[in-house]
Amino acid sequence: MNSITTALKSAGVPLPTTTQRAWQWVHDHPGATAAQVNTAIKTTHSATLLNALRLRGMVTSRKSEARSVGKRHVLCWTAVGDHYEILPRVKSKDAKWTPATTAPRTVREAGASAKPKATLTLVEDVAATPAPHNAAVDIEGMTLHDLRALYAQLKELFK
């Protein structure tokens, strides 16, 4: 920290965040690039900060006609508004939530129709009729399939 920053901090003056400093510099210098902002506010991640501000609608970017790095264009940034105020993120109209059930099918499932999974149905509703405390289950005469179904029911019950 330099002496001015130390003096301000010891006096109790709130210091601006790096994001606020980047926005203020772009506000004072419209059309600045991320490299210029890096040099001015002495940071290495101003492109990330400016992109986060762009997602909030606090700055705009445009491709520079004169500057380019290989095939990529350099972005010139301009601040929106007269004062720094954190805005909520703007939701994209193209980005839509897709539930897991509509996920793309795997190659295996696309080739052959998927078999419906076996479901276990209870004969009696457990929630409606409370089980007696001394219920005895004879597992000696049960098949492996019935034992696995009982295990699944108990596992679901004691989650």
C-alpha positions, 0 to 999 in steps of 0.5 A: 500500500502506498502512503495515501492509501494507508492514510485513508484507511487509518482515517476510516475512509472507505476505499473503493473496490477494484471493480469500482475503480475500473468502472470509474476509470472507464467512465472518465476515459470512454473507449478504453481497452482492458489493457489500458485499465490494467495499467491505470488501476494497477491490476491484471484482471480488469478484462474479467471485471469489465465483463462482469460489469457488462453482464450487469449492464453497467458498461458496454463494449464494442470491437475496435476497428483499428486494434486487433490481436491476431484474429481477435478484436480488442474491445473498447469499453464505455461506462453507462450512467453517471455514477457507480451503482451495482445493478442486478445481473441482466438475464439473457433471453437466450439462456433457458433452464432445461430440466434434467429430463430433457437432457440429450439422450446417450448413444446407447439410449438413442439406438434402442428404446429405453426399457421402463424401470421397474417400480415398487408399489406398496400394497398399503399406504404406510403414511395413512396407517402407522406400523405397529411397534412389534411388527415381525417380518419373516425374512427367511422365506422371502426371495432375493427380489423381495428382500431388495424391495424391502431394503429399498423401502427401509432405506427410503423410510429412514433417510 
